[in-house]
Amino acid sequence: MTHPLMEVLLAVGAALSYGMSDFAGGSLTRRTHVLVVFLLSQLVSFAVLLAAVIVAAGAVSGSGLSWGAAAGLAGVAGTSLLYQGLAIGRMSVVAPITGVLSAGLPVLFGLAAGERPGLAALVGIVLGMAAVPVITRARDPAPARTTADPDGRVAVQAAARSRQAVMCALGAGVGFALFYILLARSPADSGMWPMLGTRVSIVAALGLLVAVRGLPVRVPAGTGLRLAGLGIINTLADLLFLLATRGGLLSLVAVITSLYPGVTVALAAVVLREPIARWQLAGLGVAAASVALIALG
């Protein structure tokens, strides 16, 4: 096990990288479909990881590839369900549910597996899980005016969509949590093979989704370098998370990593001048306190 501070630094690096990845990906999806952006960036990531394992010239880790492939499928499922939930439901409901589950389930798994963080770290875990829904909660747009609904059909349909969105959020949270858990379960001596495994399954699944939906796969003019950068940042995020879990406790690493939406919110405020709600500022403060307590613990 690494020094606890190194574990925290690696997890913070993963959160920063995931946050930057989401911010960069969000800007790119304004010009092309999100699945195409995801696929193209993951192809870059796959090429980088394939070159890395070839240069390393180590023995192939079938177990590492298998754990990574399973994690990749869970990640794609989580992402797809999240987008579906956001498309039909309220962001202020879908995002917090997904965030809490993606942070909380790995914590429960780690504790069930015998991890025993110190008291300060446990308090940090609680604060971190409290910060995630606060940071991810968004303002809902003002409700549009509707005509009279004497039969209540519109209300019934809205309630059905709301339930479906919640189910999508629950599924997305489980998917992201499984990504963290499965990647962390890969053998410690498997090198970067688990990460290559994630890209194999992610590219295959995304390629199938893009083909089924008939989406054109092309690089928009002037975005090639940004897509490549997105793939590299996402690779770095997974690598830092993997290294953190190999040296430390999943219950701690997952909570810190799950604070990455705070990075995206902060970047949007600094770069795009988007306003930050007071509750999000409070959430960022709680997140900082969480990381500090985990480091002390």
N, C-alpha and C positions, 0 to 999 in steps of 0.2 A: 504493500500500500504506500502511495506517495504521501508526502507531507500534506496535512489537511489544507494548508494555504494554497499549495499547488493545485489541489483538486478544485478549490473555489475559483482560482484564476482561470483554469481551463474551462470550467463551466461558465464563468462570466464571458470568456472569449467566445464560447459557443453561442451564448445568448446575443452577444453583440453581432456575431456573424449572421445568425438567423434573422435578427431584426433588420440588418442591412439588406439581406437577401429579399425579405418581404417588401421592403421599401423599393428596391430596384425592380423587383418583379411587378409591383403595382404600377410603376410608371410605364413599363414596357407593355402591359396588357391594355393600355389605352390605344395601342396601334394594331394589335393583333389579338386573337383569342387566347385566353389564359392557358388552355391546354396545350396550344402550340408553343407558347413561350416556355411553359414547363418542360415540354418534350425537347425543344432545341437546347435549352440550358442543361438538361440532364444528359443529352448526347455529348456536350462538351465535358461535363463531369465524368462521364463514362470513359472518354478518350484519355483524360488526365489520369484517372485511376488505373486504367489498363497499362498506360506507359509506366506508371509508378511500380506496379507489381512485376512488370517485365524487367525493369531496371534493377529492382531488388533481387530478382533471380532466386527467390526463396521457394520452398516446396509449396505446392498447391494445397490450400486448406479447404477440403470439401465441406467440413463442418462450418468453417467461417463463411463460405459462400452460401450455404444453406440458411444459416441464421440471418445473414444479410438479405438474402432474397425474400425471406418471410417478412422481415422488417420493411423492406421496400413495398411489398404488396399492402401491408397494413398502412403505410404512409400514403399510398395512392388512394386507398379506400377512404382514409380520413379526410384527405384533401377534397375528393369528389363529393363526399357527404357534406362537408363544410360549405362548399360553393352552392350545393343544392339547397341547403338550409338557409343560406343568406339570400338566395334568389326568391324564396317563397315566404320567408319569415322576417321577423324584426332582428336587426343586427344586435340591438341591446339585449336580446334574449339568447340568440344563437351563439354569439362569440363568447360570452361569459361561461355558458354551460360547457362549451368545448374546452375552454381554457382551464376550468377547474378540474375536469376529468383528466385532461392530458397531464396535469401536474399531480393530481391526487392519487390516481391509480398506480403510477410507479412508486410513489411513497408507500402505499399500502403493500405493494408487492415486495419492496425492499425490507420493510419491517417484518412481513410474514416470513421472508427468507432468512431472518436472523440479524438484520442490521440494527445496531443500537447507537444512534447518534446521542451526543451529550445533551444536557438540558438546554443550554443556550441554542444549540443547533435545532432542537425540537421546537423551541419558540420561534426561531427563524423560519422553520418549515410552515408553521401555522400562519405567520405574517405573510410569507410568500404566497401561500394559497389564497389568503385574503386579498392580496394585491392584484392577483391575476384577473379576477372578474371586474375589479374596479378599473383597471387600466384598459381592458378590452371593451368595457361598456361604452356604447356610442349613443349620441343623441338620435332619437327617432324623428323623422320628418313629420311636419304637421299633417294630421290626417286630412285626406282629401274629402271635399264635400260630396256626399252621395245623395241620390234620390231616395224617396221613401221606399221602405222595404216591408210592405204590409205582411207578406208571407214569411218573412224571416229567412228567406233563402240565402241572401247575401251574408247574413250573420252566421248561418250554418256553414257556408263555404269558407268564410274567414276563420271560423273555429277549427275546421278540418285542416286548413293550411297551417294554422298555428301549431296544431298537434303534430303534423307531419314535419314541420320545421324543428320542433323540439326533438323528435325522434332522430332527425338527421344530425342535430347537434350532439345528441348522446352518442350516436354512432361515430361521429367525427372525433369526439373526445376519446373514445375507446381506441379508434384507429391510431391516433397520434400517441396515445399511451403505449399501445403495443409496439409501435415503432421504437420508442425509447427502450422498452423492456427487452425486446428481441435483439436489438443491436447490442445492448449491454450484456446479454447472455452469451454472446459469441466468445469463443476461446481466447484467452489472453495472449496466446502465442500464435494467433492466426494473422498477425500483421494487418495489412489493409484489405485482405480478401473479403471480410464482411462488407466493407464499403463498396467494393466492386460488385458484390452480390446484390446490394440494394439497387445499384444502377441497372443491373441486368433486368431485374424484375420491374423496376420503375419504367424503364424505356419500353419494355415489352408491353406493359399494361397501358401506358400512355399512347403508344403507337396503335394499339388495338382500339382505344377510345377515339382517337383522332380519325382513324380509318372508318369506324362505324358511323361517326357523325359527319363524315365527308368534309372535314376541315382542310383547307389548303395549307400545306406545310411549306412556308417560304419565309426567308429572313427579310423583314422590312428594311428598306433603304436606310442606312445610317445607324442601324442597331446591332450590327454584327459584333462589335467589340463589347457593347453593353451586355449582350446575351452571353458572350464568353465570360465576361466578368461575373455575371450572375451565377453561372455554373461553377466557377472557381470558388466564389464566396460560399456557396452552398456546400461544396465539397469540404472546405475548411471548417464549416460549422459542424458537419458530421464527424470530421476527424477529431476536433477538439472535444466534442461530446464523448466519443468513443474512448479517447485517452483519459478523460476525466473519470469515466465509469470503471475503467480498468485499474485505476489507482485509488478510487474512492468509493463512496457509498451512493448507490443509485437514488436512494431516498433524498439525498441532499443535492446531487447533481441535477436530477430531473426538475426539482423546484426552481433552482437558479436558472436553468436553461429555459424553463417555461415563462420566465419574465421577459422574454424577447419582444413581446408586443410593445413594451415600454420604449425600446430602442426605436421601433418603427414610428411610434407616436412622437418621440423627441425629434427624429429626423424630419418628419413632416412639418413640425413646428419651425425648425431652424431653416430648412431648405425651401419648403413651400409656403412658409408663413401661415400654416394652418393653425387656428386657435386651439388651445388645450383647455379642456373643461377643468373646473376646480377639482372635481373628484378624480380626474386623471392625474393632476399634480399631486394630490394626496396619495394616490396609488403608487406613483413613482417614489415618493418619500418612504412609504411603507416597504416598497421593494428594496430600496437602498438599505433600510434597517434590517431587512431579512438577510441580505447578503452579508452584512457586517456580523450579525449574530451567528450565522452559519460558519463564517470564518473563525470567530472566537470559539465556537463549539468544537 
